[in-house]
Amino acid sequence: MSSEPVIRVRGLTKAYPMYARPHHRLLELLFGERGGRWRREHVALNDVGFDVAAGETVGIVGRNGSGKSTLLQLLCGTLTPSGGEAVVRGRVAALLELGAGFNPEFTGRENVFLNGTVLGLTRAEIEARFEDILAFADIGDFIEQPVRTYSSGMYVRLAFAVAISVDPDVLIVDEALSVGDEAFQRKCFARIEQLRERGTTVLFVSHSSQSIVQLCHRAIWLENGEIRADGVPREVVALYHRATLGGASDPVEGAPQPAAATTAEDIEVALEPCAAAVEFPRNGAFIGGATLVDEHGAHAPYLERGRRYRFGYSLHIESIVDDLRAGMMLRNRTGIEISGALVRPQTGLARTFAGGERMRIVFEFDCLLAPGVYFLSCGAMGVKDGREEFLHRWLDAFEFTVIESAGYGVRAVEPHGIVDLRFDAAIRPLEH
C-alpha cells in the first residue's frame, strides 16, 4: 500500500440549519440571522478525522442518524462541509442512494451512458463495457424500459453495475446494497473482493456485522457524528453492539451469580415474539414463557460468539399426550435451517401426560455462529388418539443478534461462513 493516503479527512464537520416554522427561513433571509434567532443547528458530523490508505477496505458502522451517510456524501463532494476538509485522490465511483444520478424518464440503456459519462468514461469506453454491465445487472429486456418502471432491486442492480464498471481507484457504497436480494448481494460482495485484490480502496456502510468483519481491514464506529472507535473490525463491531444492544455487563469474578430460571414463575425477562413470528394453532398444548439466558442465568439481549447459552420455554399440556417431544430450530435471515434439537422426557418420567401438567424445556448450546441476525423456532409434538401430531409450535418466533466477543481471541485459523466449526489447520512443508 502507498504511504500517501487515498482519503484524508481532517476536522470534518457538517451542520444543518433547523427551523421551527417554515416562514422562519424567509424571515432569516429578510432580517439576517440575528444571533440564531430564527434557527438552531443540527450537527450531523463533528470534527471527524482519519486517513485511508490505498487498497484498504474500511467499513463504517453506527445507528441511523449517526452521520454515516453524511460522511460518505462529503467524501464524494455531493455535500459541502461546514468545516474541515476531505480530500479523495483518484477516480471515485459511488453508490450512495437508490438510483442516484438516474433520470427516471430515460431507459436503462440511456441511463448507463448518462451515468457512465458522469463517472468519467467516454462513450467508446461505455460501449466497450456495456455487455458486461448488462450481464452483471441481469435485468434482461428491462434495459430498454424507462427506469421509473423498475423495482427497487432492479434500480440498485443497474446502479451498482455501472459504478463498478469504471474500474475506480476508490469505491464508496452506502446501504443501497441491502435492497438487492441475497444472490445479488453475494455477487456484489464477490465483485468488491475482486476490486480489493486489484488494489481498489473501498469504503462502505453496512448493518451486516459479518460483512464488516469478513471484508474489511478496518472498521470505524460513528456515534452522534463523532468517531467512537477505529480499528480491528471484530473489536469495533463488538464494542458497537455492546453499546447499542445493551444488556448485563460481564460478570465480576467472585460475585454471586443469579440462578437459572427453571419454571414459568421464575422467569424475569421473557422473550417477546418478533414481527416475523408465525404461531400455529394449539392442538393439546401451548408454549409460553420463552427465555434466552447466558451461562449465569442472566438475560442475553445478544449472543457473543464462543460463549454458552440456554434457551428455554414452558409447555402446558391441555389433553392426554403420548410420546411427548419438544424441539427448537435455528435459522438465518434467508430461512436456511442451521441447527436444531429434539428432546424426549428423561428415563423414569411418565410416557403419557394428562391435561393440566406443566414442564420446562431447556436447551443449552455453544454459540458458534458468525455475527448476524438469526431466528429461533420452537415446538412440541406427541401422539394423540394414535396419531403423531404437532401440539403447538412457533416458527421464527424469536430474533436475536450474534456479535463478536472481545474474549474470543484471534486464532491461527480464521473462521468463515455461518458456523464456526473450530477448525484446526496447518501449513507444513513437503519432504523432498
C-alpha positions, 0 to 999 in steps of 0.5 A: 500500500502507498504511504500517501493516503487515498482519503484524508479527512481532517476536522470534518464537520457538517451542520444543518440549519433547523427551523421551527416554522417554515416562514422562519427561513424567509424571515432569516433571509429578510432580517439576517440571522440575528444571533440564531434567532430564527434557527438552531443547528443540527450537527450531523458530523463533528470534527471527524478525522482519519486517513485511508490508505490505498487498497484498504477496505474500511467499513463504517458502522453506527445507528441511523442518524449517526452521520454515516451517510453524511460522511460518505456524501462529503467524501464524494463532494455531493455535500459541502462541509461546514468545516474541515476538509476531505480530500479523495485522490483518484477516480471515485465511483459511488453508490450512495442512494437508490438510483442516484444520478438516474433520470427516471424518464430515460431507459436503462440503456440511456441511463448507463451512458448518462451515468457512465459519462458522469463517472468519467468514461467516454462513450467508446469506453461505455460501449466497450463495457456495456455487455458486461454491465448488462450481464452483471445487472441481469435485468434482461429486456428491462434495459430498454424500459424507462427506469421509473418502471423498475423495482427497487432491486432492479434500480440498485442492480443497474446502479451498482453495475455501472459504478463498478464498471469504471474500474475506480481507484476508490469505491464508496457504497452506502446501504443501497446494497441491502435492497438487492436480494441475497444472490445479488448481494453475494455477487456484489460482495464477490465483485468488491473482493475482486476490486480489493485484490486489484488494489481498489480502496473501498469504503462502505456502510453496512448493518451486516456485522459479518460483512464488516468483519469478513471484508474489511481491514478496518472498521470505524464506529460513528456515534452522534457524528463523532468517531467512537472507535477505529480499528480491528473490525471484530473489536469495533463491531463488538464494542458497537453492539455492546453499546447499542444492544445493551444488556448485563455487563460481564460478570465480576469474578467472585460475585454471586451469580443469579440462578437459572430460571427453571419454571414459568414463575421464575422467569424475569425477562421473557422473550417477546415474539418478533414481527416475523413470528408465525404461531400455529394453532394449539392442538393439546398444548401451548408454549409460553414463557420463552427465555434466552439466558447466558451461562449465569442465568442472566438475560442475553439481549445478544449472543457473543460468539464462543460463549454458552447459552440456554434457551428455554420455554414452558409447555402446558399440556391441555389433553392426554399426550403420548410420546411427548417431544419438544424441539427448537430450530435455528435459522438465518435471515434467508430461512436456511435451517442451521441447527436444531434439537429434539428432546424426549422426557428423561428415563423414569418420567411418565410416557403419557401426560394428562391435561393440566401438567406443566414442564420446562424445556431447556436447551443449552448450546455453544454459540458458534455462529458468525455475527448476524441476525438469526431466528429461533423456532420452537415446538412440541409434538406427541401422539394423540388418539394414535396419531403423531401430531404437532401440539403447538409450535412457533416458527421464527418466533424469536430474533436475536443478534450474534456479535463478536466477543472481545474474549474470543481471541484471534486464532491461527485459523480464521473462521468463515461462513455461518458456523464456526466449526473450530477448525484446526489447520496447518501449513507444513512443508513437503519432504523432498 
